[in-house]
Amino acid sequence: MTLTTTNRPARSASGAVVPVLAFAGIVVAVMQTLLVPVIKDLPLLLDTSPSNATWVLTSTLLSGAVATPIMGRLGDLYGKRRMLIASLTVMVAGALVSAFTSALLAMIVGRTLQGFAMGAIPLGIGLMRDMLPREKLGSSMALMSSSIGVGGGLALPAAALVAQHTDWHALFYGAAGLGVLAIVLTLLTVPESPMRAAGSFDLPGALGLSAGLVLFLLPITKGSDWGWSSPTTLGLFAAAVVVLLLWGLMELRSKAPLVDLRTTARREVLLTNLASIMVGVAFYVVSLVLPQLLQLPTATGYGLGRSMVVAGLCVAPLGLTMMFTAPVYARLSARYGPRTTLVIGLVVIAIGYGGGLGLMDAAWQTVLTSVMLGAGIGLAYSSLPALIVGAVPAAETGAANGLNTLMRSIGTSVSSAVIGMVLANTAHQVNGVAVPTMHGFRVSFLIATAAVAVGLVLALCVPRPARSTAPQLRASSEEDANLARAQEALGGFRGRVLDAAGAPVARAKVTLIDRHGRQAGATLSSADGSYALAVPARGPYVLAARATGHGPHAASATHTGDDRPVDLDLALPGETVSA
């Protein structure tokens, strides 16, 4: 797959880009847990049966799973910022639909539209890769990746507070307002990426993947209601296998596939995606168990008797810790690499769940468990996009991260189904009401620990990234970047970016493009205009430079592949280009 650039130079990225994109990711993630505080009341609120009410949650999950890889591919083709805004717009429309109705069908339609916004996460990661200097890339992608958990964790107490003191429709008005704010901030601060993938959108592939995902996820989410051995459940699973196999054969024959399965089958990509499923399983268990434990009455002998709001506040450190883990991840990854950081994160999660088995007797103990799990999940989630980005061409960043986000969603779906079944089968009846037991909670934590153990084995099998890609993804500070530049100067290309008068141009983006039109490296010029780029292999290259206030420039050069650098200055045209 080839990479192209638009003729119009991109605006330079401001310092607000990272927080704005992270805020958009948090807003999107809020949709996943928005209704958790009122789950038990949905049948009454919507005047329907409990089994029908679950569609309000299931519809969001299904649409999010379908939209994530599709929006990632559309972003690669037509602009990631454009698709990010489109995703947020659809989310706002869905929130408003839900805000104005109490009818089941209309509510399901609104919630389905809200789920489409999940594609914003991989789109944000793709924008960061295209625009940010490498010294900021690691921590920025970590924050964007963790926004899934941050939004979910922070939404619980906020939604509980709103649901407890106002009409529950206010949840959707608030979500719509946050979505509008995210759109406005994105329009004002986030430039469009100039990177484009060549080819066209694979509509048959999108339809096939959508059908396969729905057929697979539907019985997972509804299996407890239908029965895991029922003809409907087994039939849908069988149909999913057939459809996904046929879809895979079609994608392998397509010249411009929705998902490049050959790239996905690479060892580092495949193992990272499988590990992502395990991390998704582990993340959702704590979100299902601790709120119930906290709200159960003390008369049960193990319930902590806390209100809905207090329960949400006790779990909120899960999301807060994930957010504050991003800079810690950047330092660890810069020193040891994202693979090692993923392993560390999984070990911390295992310790959190193992310790949590004995920390269920007081509210402060659940807070401690939330902090420990938030730290581990934050490190694990932060590592995943760096591993994916380091293993795929730049033209496939959006689609590849979309698929990785989908894997996490599958993990949370499996977790929801399995833990729901465990808690239901271990519950005891109190006045005709099924009440979860402490035994069920502990079995759930053991399941999460087992998932983490599997994820740890998968992570240890992920190959270490190639040396040539490490500086771009692992440097986390100016000092690290300067050291990387010094190392790169031993080979590859080096020189200065100058204007028409011969003066140095600072913070000009220099992109290295190989003979296939793919990005082989990128950097920003330093204060004196100097740059250095390593080459992955010998051969012809094009170096493209652009900077705000200058026209773009490209130069061709060939590298012999030895340790001697090729000196090449890049002179930007004298005419100015409006930012």
Steps between C-alpha positions, in 0.01 A plus 500: 500500500649838401504824691421835346488854631256777426619796299407745775747505790357419839474761771764458766377311802445720805557397858124453540482210255578224750261610777223569248534158336518334843189690608319377188602143588372540855168639375459203267586251776235656725236351270600148606421548871249785483203283598673268749351681804144450368534151349273338756232768446495490118205256470284736709629816332438363150185304590638174363632162613852458643612298196386774262659772713843342460489595131561859608850393607552229238427735208778740604747216532417355158510831313827596668659171396384545140596868473850479648690330213282665234558855626871426534522401133290798388736724697802353320333567165319832542646672806513397864385837636204499263391154613557589865260792469253278315515242780436762767215651297325164473546453876341838575206416274452168679517663843230750402278222363527318835447820698159563343349153535396233746394257226709185475549499121598867479735456796671208328543710183656782702732268686605336174602838360695576819702181458630614160721754680737225620694548176633827645761315709705351211449818296652707780797264525550524123494880511762498773731278298468723195555833676695473823878495544633173627594641841130553569353205314537230767325681786237649267395167351499353849256765619278453195495123538423525871211738437276195454548406864522857625163593350339182622633544853415868537153457349386270779490753787388785275218299347399369844481854638285617209274194507450526877400868506345578158299342222705225336465664158742765625773242447449527125477880499832507681653253254380709205650813656835330551491378140434850365785637711734230365401586141560873550838444666604260223404750229693777673819320602554176305636530145425241237769244432653524152554123492267297279490135405461426133206293377127503558263401778423128508121506537451122460771446761331744738163328460655155545691600814192672643286191445764270649548718808129529568452126461791438740434764766122463511498151654782603736297787641162320496613144570401520866142592403467257212694212656854412395392169350187632330464460121498878458831551681679208335356589159624858519848387606512258207381767260767740633775246428377448142456872427838600647680224307339611174581861586864407561527329162346805332740738678803296396396536135417870521751755366391759761362298796325652798743308724833381362493147639859437393613786720264387776650150486848632580616351826533830685158626384315173556639442850440862600137475390450174688655654811262795456203265537637379833556856624141584399374204703699610804388863475126427498498257793579768757235727347238228546597369844598792724190723445272208588704407808496860620123544457384170648341553846704413806223256601646253248804464725747611231334795322643843585169690495620806306286728285517505122709820502745379766542171313585695186751714687671192642547359148595839344872460596512225238462760224701772672798271552487393135517866396798578724679185385564641149818696589627206708448276199696741279805483726484121534446452129785736411734293716372146447261509203120455474522121511665501841259767622207279395648214700543726804140619468366146487702403808359798690145400396560146625623636834194726520253217445694261721506752784140596432385150591571591863412871481121497488412581860498882493450785257862619537615156392303525175664839438843342548409221258374755245826697519715189454292370209484847341880521502540159339224543242631848419848364426357214293261716299773759440736238358259360241491784243880539508540130420248523217634826354854364509397191302282641217558749216391860562224464238333231712521666842129585529373161387757308708422691818131468423539124493696510826228706666249245370698223670470682831126538444471127434684443828255716694206326329630157592568623853148638535345172384719269707489704822127555463452126471726430801323753723158371392587135560654568843228739621255409774135602526391758758125571496487387139793720395832352378785648708864451394714317752854556624590166344387632161706817542813304583450256212471805271833634628659158442372501141655844449829373644495204261438734204795714609720188522411411140566858394839491673604189306390666175688820585820310573474343155470838322831563318692810597458789254765555237782729609434750221144571613573525869604865524186624335270319740702478820662842551304690763699820556717753318810340654401156370427648157838672483672175592302318230602761242865458595471125453319539168772732367726194468294396199205614294441860399590819682512867420316824565165645396552852366280776363556682170748737666702215649376552856424187708136394540419355841231233559458423131360151447729280292349176372697211348308315226628174351478373143153356563360835612487396865617712791830359628563762765420854612651764723495873581794728434673642808551865589795530256300332222691171520335161455610136492311196375607134504423277202353150540681374186710626215335638190335812359300730726311827487536750783203735529517810720225739598461780752243764584551813289699320230421298195575125509818353352605149403839361397605158371812322625643149516663335800747215470397344831833544681571701817604814316233773498390674184509878541197665343374850572133573425421854379137605541356729228489869573128547448291483812207270549219595736474269798 
